[in-house]
Amino acid sequence: MLKLIGACLVILSSTGIGLYFSNVTKGRLCDLKDLKKNMFILRGDIHYGNTPLPEAIEALAARNNDNFKQFFAGIAKELRKLDGLTFTAIWDKGIHKYLKESYLSPTDRSQLSKLGETLGYLDKEMQIRTIDLYIEQLETELDEAIGSVKEKTRLYNMLGVLFGIFITIKFRPYL
């Protein structure tokens, strides 16, 4: 009886690990969609509202309710301090501080960091073009993520279950 309970726990725990990785894949897709939406809003504020970048980021933080609210609010707060830090340093600090718990991959965070390197010192038109280029990169990442999310979630779920069954069968004498 105890062996049966142990086998069930092994299968359930490996299934849970598979579900976790499946959830990470879906979470990345949601984060990329939210980031794209935020970049469109930032672009609109700069282009149509003629809003300076610090004020546009502050406005974005105020109207944001998704995972990036703290990120933009933290950057806006640091920009208001006027500590002598460059925009790039503040942007990178915000990425490392507020987005380390997000579902974004290291590549996604690296691309976001590169956006901050070019945003801080360009004129309005170049900022808009830079944001447009970043949105195109996001769309490419989104297309790839959308294409693979269904396959990956199914794969992670199945691998979790199968790995648990494999461990149970392989180590059956010990359970």
C-alpha positions in Angstrom: 0.0 0.0 0.0 2.8 2.4 0.9 4.5 1.6 -2.5 1.3 2.5 -4.3 1.1 5.8 -2.5 4.8 6.5 -3.3 4.3 5.7 -7.0 1.2 8.0 -7.2 3.2 10.8 -5.5 6.1 10.4 -8.0 3.7 10.5 -11.0 1.8 13.5 -9.5 4.9 15.5 -8.8 6.4 14.9 -12.3 3.1 15.8 -13.8 3.1 19.0 -11.8 6.6 19.8 -13.1 5.3 19.3 -16.6 2.3 21.6 -15.9 4.7 24.2 -14.5 6.8 24.4 -17.7 3.6 24.4 -19.7 2.4 27.4 -17.7 5.8 29.2 -18.2 5.3 28.8 -22.0 1.8 30.3 -21.8 3.0 33.1 -19.5 5.7 34.1 -21.9 3.2 34.5 -24.6 1.0 36.7 -22.4 4.0 38.8 -21.4 5.0 39.3 -25.0 1.5 40.4 -25.9 1.4 42.8 -22.9 4.8 44.2 -23.8 3.7 44.8 -27.4 0.6 46.6 -26.2 2.6 48.8 -23.9 5.1 49.7 -26.7 2.2 50.8 -29.0 0.9 53.0 -26.2 4.4 54.4 -25.6 4.8 55.1 -29.3 1.5 56.8 -29.5 2.2 59.1 -26.5 5.5 60.1 -28.0 4.3 60.5 -31.6 0.8 61.9 -31.3 0.9 63.5 -27.8 4.4 65.0 -28.3 5.1 63.7 -24.8 8.7 63.6 -23.6 10.0 60.1 -22.8 10.0 60.4 -19.0 6.4 61.7 -18.9 5.3 59.1 -21.4 6.7 56.3 -19.3 5.0 57.8 -16.2 1.7 58.0 -18.0 2.1 54.4 -19.2 2.7 53.3 -15.6 -0.4 55.1 -14.4 -2.7 53.5 -16.9 -1.1 50.0 -16.8 -2.7 47.1 -15.0 -0.6 44.2 -16.4 2.7 42.6 -15.3 4.7 45.7 -16.5 3.0 48.2 -14.2 5.8 48.0 -11.6 8.5 48.1 -14.3 7.3 51.3 -15.8 6.4 52.8 -12.4 9.9 52.0 -11.1 11.5 53.6 -14.2 9.3 56.7 -13.8 10.2 57.0 -10.2 14.0 56.8 -10.9 13.7 59.3 -13.7 12.0 61.8 -11.3 14.9 61.5 -8.8 17.4 63.0 -11.2 20.3 61.2 -9.6 22.5 61.7 -12.6 22.0 58.2 -14.0 21.6 57.8 -17.7 18.3 56.6 -19.1 20.0 53.4 -20.2 21.2 52.7 -16.7 17.8 53.3 -15.2 16.1 51.1 -17.9 18.6 48.2 -17.3 18.1 48.6 -13.5 14.4 48.4 -14.0 14.6 45.3 -16.2 16.8 43.5 -13.6 14.8 44.6 -10.6 11.2 44.3 -11.9 11.2 41.8 -14.7 13.3 39.0 -13.3 10.1 37.3 -12.0 8.4 37.7 -15.4 8.0 34.9 -17.9 10.2 36.8 -20.4 13.2 34.8 -21.6 16.7 36.1 -21.2 16.7 36.9 -24.9 13.5 38.9 -24.5 15.0 40.9 -21.7 18.2 41.4 -23.7 16.2 42.9 -26.6 14.3 45.1 -24.2 17.6 46.3 -22.7 18.8 47.2 -26.2 15.7 49.2 -26.7 16.6 51.2 -23.6 20.1 51.9 -24.9 18.7 53.7 -28.0 15.6 55.4 -26.5 17.3 57.6 -24.0 19.3 59.9 -26.2 17.5 60.1 -29.6 15.1 62.7 -30.9 11.4 62.1 -31.3 11.5 60.6 -34.8 14.3 58.3 -34.0 12.6 57.2 -30.8 9.5 56.3 -32.8 11.5 54.4 -35.4 13.3 52.5 -32.6 10.0 51.6 -31.0 8.7 50.5 -34.4 11.7 48.3 -34.9 11.3 46.8 -31.5 7.6 46.2 -32.1 8.5 44.3 -35.3 10.9 42.2 -33.3 8.2 41.5 -30.8 5.8 40.5 -33.5 8.3 38.0 -34.8 8.8 36.6 -31.3 5.0 36.5 -30.8 4.5 34.6 -34.1 7.1 32.0 -33.1 5.6 31.7 -29.6 2.1 31.4 -30.9 3.1 28.7 -33.4 4.9 26.6 -30.8 2.8 27.2 -27.6 0.2 24.5 -28.3 2.9 21.9 -29.2 5.1 22.8 -26.3 2.4 22.8 -23.7 1.2 19.4 -24.9 4.8 18.1 -24.9 5.5 19.4 -21.4 2.3 17.9 -20.0 3.0 14.5 -21.7 6.6 14.4 -20.7 5.7 15.1 -17.1 3.3 12.2 -17.0 5.5 9.8 -18.9 8.6 10.7 -16.9 6.7 10.0 -13.7 5.5 6.6 -15.1 9.1 5.8 -16.2 10.5 6.6 -12.8 7.8 4.5 -11.1 8.5 1.5 -13.4 12.3 1.9 -13.3 12.5 2.1 -9.5 9.5 -0.1 -8.7 11.6 -2.4 -6.4 12.5 0.6 -4.3 9.0 2.1 -4.0 
